[in-house]
């Protein structure tokens, strides 16, 4: 439960990096707004259908099943909120501290490769 929400959020984040910056915006806040706008509805519908299916178990006369249904519905609702907030925060930290560093290292390696090949006359 929730892994599909994380996948959808991360996929939207990766797609936002390939979109036109004028469409999304140049700042991280506008990029995350675009990600959440495209993610919240899709993950919200899947979470809502899961919650409704568990709440339908309340129609059974077995108290243990009813208790489990309430617990599962609350867990799924909490998971939806936590996925959008905490994992979204994790994506922002990834953007600030890891993705940009990786791009800088990759660009530096590319520059070193060009320098070495030019020095060797290749």
Buried (B, 14 or more C-beta within 10 A) or exposed (E): EBEEBBEBBBEBBEEBEEEEEEEBBEEEEBBBBBBBEBBBEBBEEBBEEBBEEBBEBEEEEEEEEBEEBBEBBEBBBEBBEEBBEEBBEEBBEBBEEEBEEEEEEEEEEEEEEEEEEEEEEE
